[in-house]
């Protein structure tokens, strides 16, 4: 889902409890925002990730001539510190 500004952004790293590997690759959309809001209410995780809770990568936006496609990914981490290294085309 793209918001009105036409940015498509995914999660490429998580670094706070209770975030785990399952968050990697998620698109920031309305479902993501609702989930992060619940985490803020319960654990005080910054919903914008400004406390270092998560990292993002822009897949598509109006400045790009085409959408970036993920061709490969490598996931590493443990407990509540995970990252997804991606290759794009």
C-alpha positions as a Markdown table, in Angstrom:
| # | Residue | x | y | z |
|---|---|---|---|---|
| 1 | Unk | 0.0 | 0.0 | 0.0 |
| 2 | Unk | 1.3 | 3.4 | -0.9 |
| 3 | Unk | 0.3 | 6.5 | 1.0 |
| 4 | Unk | -0.7 | 9.7 | -0.7 |
| 5 | Unk | 3.0 | 10.7 | -1.1 |
| 6 | Unk | 3.6 | 7.5 | -3.1 |
| 7 | Unk | 6.5 | 6.3 | -0.9 |
| 8 | Unk | 7.0 | 2.6 | -0.4 |
| 9 | Unk | 9.2 | 1.8 | 2.6 |
| 10 | Unk | 10.2 | -1.5 | 4.2 |
| 11 | Unk | 11.7 | -2.4 | 7.5 |
| 12 | Unk | 15.4 | -3.7 | 7.1 |
| 13 | Unk | 16.4 | -3.7 | 10.8 |
| 14 | Unk | 14.9 | -4.0 | 14.2 |
| 15 | Unk | 16.8 | -3.3 | 17.5 |
| 16 | Unk | 14.4 | -3.2 | 20.4 |
| 17 | Unk | 12.2 | -5.5 | 22.5 |
| 18 | Unk | 9.7 | -6.9 | 21.5 |
| 19 | Unk | 10.6 | -6.5 | 17.8 |
| 20 | Unk | 11.9 | -9.6 | 16.2 |
| 21 | Unk | 12.8 | -11.2 | 12.8 |
| 22 | Unk | 9.2 | -11.3 | 11.7 |
| 23 | Unk | 9.2 | -7.5 | 11.3 |
| 24 | Unk | 11.9 | -7.6 | 8.6 |
| 25 | Unk | 10.6 | -6.8 | 5.1 |
| 26 | Unk | 7.3 | -5.4 | 6.4 |
| 27 | Unk | 6.0 | -2.4 | 4.4 |
| 28 | Unk | 5.1 | 0.7 | 6.4 |
| 29 | Unk | 1.4 | 0.8 | 5.8 |
| 30 | Unk | -1.7 | 1.3 | 7.9 |
| 31 | Unk | -1.4 | -2.2 | 9.5 |
| 32 | Unk | 2.2 | -1.5 | 10.4 |
| 33 | Unk | 1.2 | 1.9 | 12.0 |
| 34 | Unk | -1.5 | 0.2 | 14.1 |
| 35 | Unk | 1.0 | -2.4 | 15.3 |
| 36 | Unk | 3.6 | 0.2 | 16.2 |
| 37 | Unk | 1.0 | 2.3 | 17.9 |
| 38 | Unk | 0.2 | -0.7 | 20.2 |
| 39 | Unk | 3.9 | -1.2 | 20.9 |
| 40 | Unk | 4.2 | 2.4 | 21.8 |
| 41 | Unk | 1.3 | 2.2 | 24.2 |
| 42 | Unk | 2.7 | -1.0 | 25.9 |
| 43 | Unk | 6.5 | -0.6 | 25.6 |
| 44 | Unk | 7.0 | 3.1 | 24.7 |
| 45 | Unk | 8.7 | 2.2 | 21.4 |
| 46 | Unk | 9.0 | 5.3 | 19.2 |
| 47 | Unk | 6.5 | 4.8 | 16.4 |
| 48 | Unk | 8.8 | 6.6 | 14.0 |
| 49 | Unk | 11.8 | 4.5 | 15.0 |
| 50 | Unk | 13.6 | 7.6 | 16.1 |
| 51 | Unk | 15.0 | 5.9 | 19.1 |
| 52 | Unk | 16.9 | 3.4 | 16.9 |
| 53 | Unk | 14.1 | 0.8 | 17.3 |
| 54 | Unk | 14.0 | 0.1 | 13.5 |
| 55 | Unk | 15.7 | 1.0 | 10.2 |
| 56 | Unk | 14.0 | 1.4 | 6.9 |
| 57 | Unk | 14.7 | 1.3 | 3.1 |
| 58 | Unk | 12.8 | 3.2 | 0.4 |
| 59 | Unk | 11.7 | 0.8 | -2.4 |
| 60 | Unk | 9.7 | 3.3 | -4.4 |
| 61 | Unk | 9.0 | 7.0 | -4.5 |
| 62 | Unk | 8.3 | 9.7 | -7.1 |
| 63 | Unk | 12.0 | 10.5 | -7.4 |
| 64 | Unk | 12.8 | 7.0 | -8.7 |
| 65 | Unk | 12.5 | 6.2 | -12.4 |
| 66 | Unk | 11.3 | 2.7 | -11.4 |
| 67 | Unk | 10.5 | 0.7 | -8.3 |
| 68 | Unk | 13.5 | -1.1 | -6.8 |
| 69 | Unk | 13.1 | -4.9 | -6.8 |
| 70 | Unk | 14.7 | -7.0 | -4.1 |
| 71 | Unk | 16.7 | -9.8 | -5.8 |
| 72 | Unk | 18.2 | -11.4 | -2.7 |
| 73 | Unk | 18.3 | -10.9 | 1.0 |
| 74 | Unk | 20.4 | -12.1 | 3.9 |
| 75 | Unk | 18.9 | -12.0 | 7.4 |
| 76 | Unk | 21.1 | -12.1 | 10.5 |
| 77 | Unk | 20.6 | -11.5 | 14.2 |
| 78 | Unk | 19.3 | -12.9 | 17.4 |
| 79 | Unk | 16.8 | -12.1 | 20.1 |
| 80 | Unk | 15.6 | -8.5 | 19.4 |
| 81 | Unk | 18.4 | -7.3 | 17.1 |
| 82 | Unk | 17.9 | -8.3 | 13.5 |
| 83 | Unk | 18.9 | -6.9 | 10.1 |
| 84 | Unk | 18.1 | -7.7 | 6.6 |
| 85 | Unk | 20.8 | -7.0 | 4.0 |
| 86 | Unk | 19.3 | -6.7 | 0.6 |
| 87 | Unk | 20.4 | -6.7 | -3.0 |
| 88 | Unk | 18.3 | -4.7 | -5.4 |
| 89 | Unk | 17.8 | -4.3 | -9.2 |
